[in-house]
Amino acid sequence: MGATNPASVDGRRVVVVDGLRTPFTKAGTDLRDVTALELAAGVVTELLQRSGLEPARVDRVVYGTVIHDVKAPNIARELVLTCDLPESVDAYSVTRACATSTQAFVSGAQAILLGDAEIVITGGAESMSKIPVLYSERFVEALMEANSAKDLPSKVKAFSALRPKDLAPQPPAIAERSTGETMGESAEKMARMNGISREEQDEFALRSHQKAVEAWEKGIYDDEVMHFHVPPAFEITAARDNIPRPDTSLEKLAALRPVFDRRYGTITAGNSSPLTDGASALLVMEEKTAERLGYEPLAYLRSWGFAALDPNWQLLMGPFFATPIALDRAGLTLDDLDLVDIHEAFAAQVLSNLRAFASAEWAQRHLGRDEPLGEIPDEKLNIYGGSISLGHPFAATGARQILTMARELARRDRGKALITQCAAGGLGAAVVLER
Ligand SMILES: CC(C)(COP(=O)(O)OP(=O)(O)OC[C@H]1O[C@@H](n2cnc3c(N)ncnc32)[C@H](O)[C@@H]1OP(=O)(O)O)[C@@H](O)C(=O)NCCC(=O)NCCS
């Protein structure tokens, strides 16, 4: 720890020049037939067109998914080969659970700071409608045996020991490999440990929807969200996020039954982020390159920080640990920030983190500091909604947050914004942007 990440290396600085996302739609709805790669290709193609950048100028694509397509594991390279980028554009994929596109952005920025690239496209995509479904180990072994069998009887014999249960498909679970706990169970545990009530969670979820609905009404997302025409027929167009609910209320939220602990739990479909399809992308440049090409930066990268904690404990406390790293490196405090965008995996997780940010005890016990990190007032927090109301296509969320914050800083023509996520494995990510 203690490492610095100067916002400028040898005079080079990193700027967010542009960005775009698809609408975020509930899994199984408008984008259900589209793969993560198709979502990614759609958003990057349109980003390039809108920005007017000559595709050959792109040095690198850094992109990611959380649930990988086994037929296209390096989605970044497949993306180059699918959209309007020349084959000569280098590409690699990253994965960091819900902080995947934050990692993509930081990796792109690091290359720019080192002088290894001048123009990078970064982002992430997820299709929760088209998830790879696995077979049992016994079935896979039988397939392998049959594959190497020399004749038909041997091929048939390979399958003879299989039981019906071996044939059952196994969809991936949103569970920690190391603990077996689902995200929802971890959030329940955090709600209990931090004394977060059901009412507080529902109030937070309601605010999230109100802010997202208002943002759409105010046109905040009009230039940030493309219209996605669904291939191959292009008859269906996803034009807006379909998760924000103008008609939700505390009464409706209170009526929902807990999902992860049906008897004593507080976490419901209403105060959780829903399973979502979508993709996002950022156009990131070295400052002088942007200037030379006539692009006005939306925002500058000021610092970043990553942290990791024991998944057996409070899995989703990443923002509390990653934020002070990014703030210290930037020489800032929480009070210096004009905007804070925290990924909303669950209302209970955001509220647990906010409570820890404000707690002297947490600061002392877990960070060795005398003072708490501070309070984040509602008017600075997730001002245009968050993952509960906008949805959460895992790998696309970080870039969605960075894009919205960069555009808001540009709109205000001043200020500093923190973007932070918790992520599976007990990871945390934080980025500070400024204008
Ligand atoms: C929580 C979860 C299991 C709910 O899934 P689901 O049951 O398919 O959710 P639905 O959208 O069908 O919602 C269930 C019900 O709640 C209602 N509901 C959901 N949000 C609501 C809201 N804000 N206001 C009012 N009603 C709401 C729905 O209308 C639906 O009602 P219905 O059964 O009458 O149609 C799922 O979203 C999930 O697994 N989320 C967590 C994902 C996760 O772990 N992510 C990782 C975090 S980083």
The ligand as an SDF file (V2000), in Angstrom:
LIG
                    3D

 48 50  0  0  0  0  0  0  0  0999 V2000
  -33.7290  -10.3790   -6.3940 C   0  0  0  0  0  0  0  0  0  0  0  0
  -34.0340  -11.2760   -7.5850 C   0  0  0  0  0  0  0  0  0  0  0  0
  -33.8860  -12.7570   -7.1750 C   0  0  0  0  0  0  0  0  0  0  0  0
  -35.4600  -10.9920   -8.0180 C   0  0  0  0  0  0  0  0  0  0  0  0
  -35.7220  -11.6750   -9.1840 O   0  0  0  0  0  0  0  0  0  0  0  0
  -37.2010  -11.8310   -9.7410 P   0  0  0  0  0  0  0  0  0  0  0  0
  -38.0440  -12.5720   -8.7610 O   0  0  0  0  0  0  0  0  0  0  0  0
  -37.0740  -12.3500  -11.1270 O   0  0  0  0  0  0  0  0  0  0  0  0
  -37.6650  -10.3240   -9.7590 O   0  0  0  0  0  0  0  0  0  0  0  0
  -38.9100   -9.6750  -10.4640 P   0  0  0  0  0  0  0  0  0  0  0  0
  -38.4390   -8.5260  -11.2480 O   0  0  0  0  0  0  0  0  0  0  0  0
  -39.7430  -10.7010  -11.1520 O   0  0  0  0  0  0  0  0  0  0  0  0
  -39.6850   -9.0860   -9.2420 O   0  0  0  0  0  0  0  0  0  0  0  0
  -40.4760   -9.8740   -8.3760 C   0  0  0  0  0  0  0  0  0  0  0  0
  -41.7510   -9.1010   -8.1000 C   0  0  0  0  0  0  0  0  0  0  0  0
  -41.3790   -7.8920   -7.4380 O   0  0  0  0  0  0  0  0  0  0  0  0
  -41.9730   -6.7980   -8.1220 C   0  0  0  0  0  0  0  0  0  0  0  0
  -41.0720   -5.6290   -8.0030 N   0  0  0  0  0  0  0  0  0  0  0  0
  -39.7330   -5.6140   -8.2290 C   0  0  0  0  0  0  0  0  0  0  0  0
  -39.2750   -4.3740   -8.0200 N   0  0  0  0  0  0  0  0  0  0  0  0
  -40.3210   -3.6150   -7.6550 C   0  0  0  0  0  0  0  0  0  0  0  0
  -40.4650   -2.2610   -7.3140 C   0  0  0  0  0  0  0  0  0  0  0  0
  -39.4170   -1.4160   -7.2940 N   0  0  0  0  0  0  0  0  0  0  0  0
  -41.6860   -1.8060   -6.9950 N   0  0  0  0  0  0  0  0  0  0  0  0
  -42.7500   -2.6230   -7.0040 C   0  0  0  0  0  0  0  0  0  0  0  0
  -42.6770   -3.9340   -7.3300 N   0  0  0  0  0  0  0  0  0  0  0  0
  -41.4680   -4.4170   -7.6460 C   0  0  0  0  0  0  0  0  0  0  0  0
  -42.0960   -7.2640   -9.5520 C   0  0  0  0  0  0  0  0  0  0  0  0
  -43.0830   -6.5320  -10.2430 O   0  0  0  0  0  0  0  0  0  0  0  0
  -42.4860   -8.6880   -9.3710 C   0  0  0  0  0  0  0  0  0  0  0  0
  -43.8690   -8.7290   -9.0810 O   0  0  0  0  0  0  0  0  0  0  0  0
  -44.7810   -9.8830   -9.7380 P   0  0  0  0  0  0  0  0  0  0  0  0
  -44.2500  -11.1770   -9.1770 O   0  0  0  0  0  0  0  0  0  0  0  0
  -46.1380   -9.5240   -9.2400 O   0  0  0  0  0  0  0  0  0  0  0  0
  -44.5970   -9.7620  -11.1980 O   0  0  0  0  0  0  0  0  0  0  0  0
  -33.0600  -11.0000   -8.7550 C   0  0  0  0  0  0  0  0  0  0  0  0
  -33.2810   -9.7160   -9.2700 O   0  0  0  0  0  0  0  0  0  0  0  0
  -31.6280  -11.1020   -8.3050 C   0  0  0  0  0  0  0  0  0  0  0  0
  -31.0970  -12.2070   -8.1820 O   0  0  0  0  0  0  0  0  0  0  0  0
  -30.9840   -9.9480   -8.0430 N   0  0  0  0  0  0  0  0  0  0  0  0
  -29.6990   -9.8830   -7.4390 C   0  0  0  0  0  0  0  0  0  0  0  0
  -28.6700  -10.0050   -8.4740 C   0  0  0  0  0  0  0  0  0  0  0  0
  -27.3390  -10.0760   -7.8340 C   0  0  0  0  0  0  0  0  0  0  0  0
  -27.0610  -10.8190   -6.9120 O   0  0  0  0  0  0  0  0  0  0  0  0
  -26.4730   -9.2640   -8.3560 N   0  0  0  0  0  0  0  0  0  0  0  0
  -25.1660   -9.1850   -7.8940 C   0  0  0  0  0  0  0  0  0  0  0  0
  -25.0440   -7.9420   -7.1480 C   0  0  0  0  0  0  0  0  0  0  0  0
  -23.5700   -7.1540   -7.6150 S   0  0  0  0  0  0  0  0  0  0  0  0
  1  2  1  0
  2  3  1  0
  2  4  1  0
  2 36  1  0
  4  5  1  0
  5  6  1  0
  6  7  2  0
  6  8  1  0
  6  9  1  0
  9 10  1  0
 10 11  2  0
 10 12  1  0
 10 13  1  0
 13 14  1  0
 14 15  1  0
 15 16  1  0
 15 30  1  0
 16 17  1  0
 17 18  1  0
 17 28  1  0
 18 19  1  0
 18 27  1  0
 19 20  2  0
 20 21  1  0
 21 22  1  0
 21 27  2  0
 22 23  1  0
 22 24  2  0
 24 25  1  0
 25 26  2  0
 26 27  1  0
 28 29  1  0
 28 30  1  0
 30 31  1  0
 31 32  1  0
 32 33  2  0
 32 34  1  0
 32 35  1  0
 36 37  1  0
 36 38  1  0
 38 39  2  0
 38 40  1  0
 40 41  1  0
 41 42  1  0
 42 43  1  0
 43 44  2  0
 43 45  1  0
 45 46  1  0
 46 47  1  0
 47 48  1  0
M  END
$$$$
